[in-house]
């Protein structure tokens, strides 16, 4: 018994191309931009140095997945971290008013330059707790925002 071709070569090629395109699009990683709104910058001196961390372990180890430096202006500012994949994140930053790339502290270890954390988290006798700073970027997100209030 002779069998008939169910689809033509042309139809097969079109189906193959479409299947490949769908496979590639399903394998692509969705990424979002993180917009960090910074408030209460108290001077035009220096720069703001910021780091973004992916997960609690990354934060505890001090291994940032992104960092930025921004010339300061009194008032508000904005930083954008591009193309972050879905996951949990936290941001920390400080206002390096004397441009020495270090957070200045007094003799008791208290910061003498401004600092802040995502979600406007505030610490109690030390840095803010990770769970207060943490936020999530979902797979379907294209843009996520967080606020940081500088503390002096």
Residue frames relative to the residue before (quaternion, step in Angstrom):
aa qw qx qy qz dx dy dz
X 1.0000 0.0000 0.0000 0.0000 0.00 0.00 0.00
X 0.3325 -0.7497 0.5469 0.1682 3.55 -0.91 0.96
X 0.2646 -0.7670 0.5629 0.1573 3.56 -0.95 0.94
X 0.3817 -0.7097 0.5511 0.2165 3.52 -1.18 0.62
X 0.4914 -0.6093 0.5235 0.3364 3.56 -1.17 0.62
X 0.3639 -0.7523 0.5099 0.2040 3.54 -0.78 0.99
X 0.7836 0.0972 -0.0753 0.6090 3.58 1.13 -0.57
X 0.5114 -0.6388 0.4788 0.3181 3.55 -1.16 0.54
X 0.6650 -0.4843 0.3812 0.4219 3.55 -1.29 0.29
X 0.6342 0.5346 -0.3213 0.4569 3.58 0.98 -0.82
X 0.6687 0.4866 -0.3000 0.4754 3.60 0.92 -0.88
X 0.6227 0.5420 -0.3314 0.4568 3.57 1.05 -0.80
X 0.6611 0.5062 -0.3060 0.4617 3.59 0.91 -0.92
X 0.6482 0.5096 -0.3206 0.4663 3.59 0.95 -0.84
X 0.6546 0.5103 -0.3056 0.4666 3.58 0.98 -0.86
X 0.6461 0.5241 -0.3095 0.4604 3.55 1.01 -0.85
X 0.6578 0.4996 -0.3057 0.4736 3.58 0.94 -0.88
X 0.6586 0.5019 -0.3073 0.4690 3.58 0.92 -0.88
X 0.6489 0.5133 -0.3176 0.4633 3.61 0.95 -0.82
X 0.6477 0.5117 -0.3138 0.4692 3.57 0.97 -0.85
X 0.6508 0.5133 -0.3161 0.4616 3.59 0.95 -0.85
X 0.6588 0.4963 -0.3093 0.4733 3.59 0.95 -0.81
X 0.6393 0.5238 -0.3256 0.4593 3.58 0.99 -0.77
X 0.6630 0.4973 -0.3033 0.4703 3.59 0.91 -0.92
X 0.6782 0.4841 -0.3115 0.4569 3.61 0.87 -0.85
X 0.6639 0.4861 -0.3251 0.4660 3.60 1.02 -0.63
X 0.6646 0.4925 -0.3050 0.4719 3.60 1.18 -0.45
X 0.5499 0.6259 -0.4090 0.3722 3.58 1.16 -0.40
X 0.4124 -0.7120 0.5197 0.2300 3.53 -1.04 0.82
X 0.3543 -0.7085 0.5683 0.2225 3.54 -0.87 0.95
X 0.0495 -0.7921 0.6083 0.0094 3.55 -1.02 0.79
X 0.2034 -0.7753 0.5900 0.0973 3.52 -1.18 0.62
X 0.4101 -0.6571 0.5688 0.2766 3.51 -1.30 0.41
X 0.2429 -0.7507 0.6001 0.1315 3.53 -1.00 0.91
X 0.1458 -0.7805 0.6058 0.0511 3.57 -0.66 1.17
X 0.1098 -0.7945 0.5968 0.0228 3.56 -0.67 1.16
X 0.1729 -0.7791 0.5994 0.0613 3.56 -0.59 1.22
X 0.1326 -0.8040 0.5789 0.0304 3.57 -0.67 1.16
X 0.0689 -0.8101 0.5821 -0.0129 3.56 -0.83 1.04
X 0.8119 0.3058 -0.2349 0.4384 3.55 -1.34 0.43
X 0.2580 0.7271 -0.5819 0.2571 3.61 0.96 0.84
X 0.2749 -0.8428 0.4471 0.1191 3.58 -0.54 1.15
X 0.8130 0.1198 -0.1029 0.5604 3.64 1.18 0.02
X 0.5319 -0.6129 0.4872 0.3227 3.53 -1.37 0.25
X 0.5153 0.6690 -0.4068 0.3484 3.60 1.25 -0.13
X 0.8588 0.2192 -0.1402 0.4413 3.56 -1.14 0.71
X 0.4985 -0.6214 0.5247 0.3000 3.48 -1.33 -0.58
X 0.3523 -0.6559 0.6058 0.2806 3.52 -1.36 0.23
X 0.1516 -0.7677 0.6196 0.0609 3.56 -0.87 1.05
X 0.0181 -0.8225 0.5670 -0.0409 3.58 -0.72 1.09
X 0.1175 -0.7623 0.6333 0.0630 3.52 -1.24 0.62
X 0.1644 -0.7455 0.6356 0.1147 3.56 -1.17 0.68
X 0.1798 -0.7963 0.5760 0.0422 3.52 -0.94 1.04
X 0.2990 -0.7438 0.5758 0.1608 3.56 -1.09 0.80
X 0.8470 0.0012 -0.0530 0.5289 3.55 -0.17 1.31
X 0.6831 -0.5271 0.3468 0.3678 3.51 -1.32 0.49
X 0.6494 0.5207 -0.3304 0.4449 3.61 0.93 -0.82
X 0.6270 0.5330 -0.3237 0.4669 3.58 1.00 -0.84
X 0.6615 0.5043 -0.2989 0.4677 3.57 0.99 -0.87
X 0.6775 0.5030 -0.2981 0.4462 3.59 0.84 -0.98
X 0.7073 0.4439 -0.2517 0.4892 3.59 1.06 -0.77
X 0.4261 -0.7188 0.4534 0.3102 3.59 1.25 -0.26
X 0.4812 0.6543 -0.4346 0.3892 3.58 1.21 0.54
X 0.1662 -0.8217 0.5426 0.0526 3.55 -0.14 1.35
X 0.3633 -0.7057 0.5615 0.2339 3.56 -1.19 0.61
X 0.7926 0.0392 -0.0457 0.6068 3.56 1.30 -0.12
X 0.0041 -0.7832 0.6217 0.0079 3.54 -1.18 0.57
X 0.0640 -0.7876 0.6125 0.0177 3.53 -1.22 0.58
X 0.1865 -0.7274 0.6476 0.1293 3.49 -1.35 0.45
X 0.0544 -0.8077 0.5861 -0.0327 3.54 -0.90 0.99
X 0.4337 -0.6610 0.5432 0.2829 3.59 -0.90 0.94
X 0.3612 -0.7801 0.4759 0.1858 3.57 -0.84 0.96
X 0.0772 -0.7110 0.6962 0.0619 3.44 -1.43 0.48
X 0.5663 -0.5982 0.4402 0.3573 3.56 -1.00 0.78
X 0.7119 0.4346 -0.3324 0.4403 3.57 -0.96 0.88
X 0.7559 -0.3429 0.2897 0.4765 3.55 -0.65 -1.17
X 0.0439 -0.7705 0.6353 0.0276 3.53 -1.32 0.39
X 0.2215 -0.7639 0.5915 0.1326 3.53 -1.32 0.17
X 0.0908 -0.7496 0.6534 0.0536 3.53 -1.16 0.77
X 0.1382 -0.7734 0.6125 0.0875 3.57 -1.15 0.64
X 0.1538 -0.7431 0.6478 0.0674 3.53 -0.87 1.07
X 0.2508 -0.8231 0.4998 0.0991 3.57 -0.51 1.21
X 0.8903 0.1606 -0.0930 0.4159 3.47 -1.41 0.50
X 0.2658 0.7484 -0.5572 0.2425 3.58 0.76 1.03
X 0.3977 -0.7165 0.5126 0.2566 3.62 -0.81 0.91
X 0.6944 -0.4544 0.3483 0.4359 3.55 -1.30 0.27
X 0.4211 0.6872 -0.5208 0.2812 3.55 -1.05 0.79
X 0.5643 -0.5682 0.4696 0.3718 3.53 -1.35 -0.15
X 0.0628 -0.8153 0.5746 -0.0337 3.56 -0.94 0.99
X 0.0602 -0.7443 0.6606 0.0780 3.52 -1.41 0.25
X 0.1999 -0.7661 0.6019 0.1035 3.56 -1.18 0.68
X 0.0075 0.7531 -0.6574 -0.0234 3.53 -1.15 0.72
X 0.0114 0.8018 -0.5963 0.0378 3.55 -1.15 0.63
X 0.0724 -0.7721 0.6225 0.1051 3.50 -1.34 0.18
X 0.4497 -0.6667 0.5365 0.2557 3.52 -1.29 0.58
X 0.1656 -0.8030 0.5705 0.0489 3.56 -0.26 1.32
X 0.1491 -0.8585 0.4865 0.0636 3.55 0.34 1.29
X 0.7542 0.3578 -0.2186 0.5053 3.62 1.08 -0.55
X 0.4455 -0.7498 0.4088 0.2686 3.61 1.29 0.34
X 0.4506 0.6912 -0.4691 0.3149 3.61 0.92 0.76
X 0.4715 -0.7149 0.4009 0.3254 3.60 1.35 0.20
X 0.6671 0.4370 -0.3092 0.5182 3.60 1.21 0.47
X 0.4502 -0.6431 0.5460 0.2926 3.54 -1.19 0.62
X 0.2909 -0.7643 0.5543 0.1549 3.57 -0.64 1.14
X 0.0533 -0.7892 0.6116 0.0158 3.55 -1.06 0.81
X 0.4915 -0.6302 0.5022 0.3304 3.56 -1.26 0.36
X 0.7550 -0.4098 0.2630 0.4393 3.58 -1.27 -0.04
X 0.6757 0.4624 -0.2891 0.4960 3.59 1.27 -0.30
X 0.5702 -0.6195 0.3625 0.3997 3.59 1.31 0.07
X 0.4797 0.6544 -0.4441 0.3800 3.58 1.28 0.16
X 0.5181 -0.6545 0.4458 0.3232 3.62 -0.89 0.87
X 0.2108 -0.7629 0.5980 0.1262 3.56 -1.08 0.78
X 0.6578 0.3882 -0.3036 0.5696 3.56 1.34 0.13
X 0.6276 -0.5690 0.3800 0.3716 3.56 -1.20 0.55
X 0.0043 -0.7778 0.6282 -0.0155 3.54 -1.21 0.63
X 0.0399 0.8102 -0.5845 0.0204 3.56 -1.22 0.31
X 0.2767 -0.7527 0.5850 0.1211 3.52 -1.38 0.38
X 0.6342 -0.5214 0.4090 0.3983 3.54 -1.26 0.47
X 0.7988 0.2473 -0.2463 0.4899 3.55 -1.28 0.60
X 0.4755 -0.6819 0.4181 0.3661 3.58 1.27 0.37
X 0.2029 0.8046 -0.5256 0.1879 3.56 1.14 0.74
X 0.1484 -0.7764 0.6098 0.0567 3.56 -1.11 0.77
X 0.3590 -0.7383 0.5340 0.2022 3.55 -0.97 0.87
X 0.2807 -0.7154 0.6085 0.1977 3.53 -1.32 0.24
X 0.8133 -0.1375 0.0277 0.5647 3.58 -0.22 1.31
X 0.7874 0.0952 -0.1093 0.5991 3.58 0.97 0.91
X 0.7466 -0.3764 0.2716 0.4765 3.57 -1.25 -0.15
X 0.6044 -0.5377 0.4392 0.3908 3.56 -1.25 0.41
X 0.5423 -0.6034 0.4753 0.3405 3.56 -1.17 0.58
X 0.6006 -0.5958 0.3992 0.3534 3.56 -1.02 0.84
X 0.6691 0.5242 -0.3175 0.4204 3.61 0.83 -0.94
X 0.6463 0.5069 -0.3274 0.4672 3.61 1.15 -0.49
X 0.6930 0.4611 -0.2664 0.4860 3.60 1.16 -0.59
X 0.5954 0.6414 -0.3488 0.3354 3.56 1.13 -0.71
X 0.0317 0.7523 -0.6576 0.0250 3.52 -1.21 0.72
X 0.3782 -0.7437 0.5170 0.1914 3.56 -1.21 0.48
X 0.1964 -0.7006 0.6708 0.1436 3.49 -1.21 0.72
X 0.2627 -0.7795 0.5548 0.1249 3.56 -0.61 1.18
X 0.6742 -0.5218 0.3459 0.3919 3.58 -1.21 0.54
X 0.7232 0.4428 -0.2534 0.4655 3.59 1.01 -0.73
X 0.5109 0.6606 -0.4154 0.3605 3.62 1.24 -0.16
X 0.1806 -0.7584 0.6138 0.1241 3.55 -1.15 0.68
X 0.7828 0.0603 -0.0265 0.6188 3.56 1.27 -0.45
X 0.0218 -0.7762 0.6296 -0.0242 3.55 -0.94 0.98
X 0.1731 -0.7927 0.5783 0.0853 3.59 -1.02 0.78
X 0.0030 -0.7491 0.6618 0.0298 3.51 -1.30 0.54
X 0.3163 -0.7422 0.5601 0.1881 3.56 -1.23 0.48
X 0.1199 -0.7516 0.6449 0.0692 3.51 -1.21 0.70
X 0.1572 -0.7605 0.6250 0.0799 3.56 -0.87 1.02
X 0.3503 -0.7407 0.5336 0.2097 3.55 -0.59 1.14
X 0.1808 -0.7679 0.6111 0.0641 3.53 -1.01 0.97
X 0.1038 -0.8055 0.5827 0.0301 3.58 -0.79 1.03
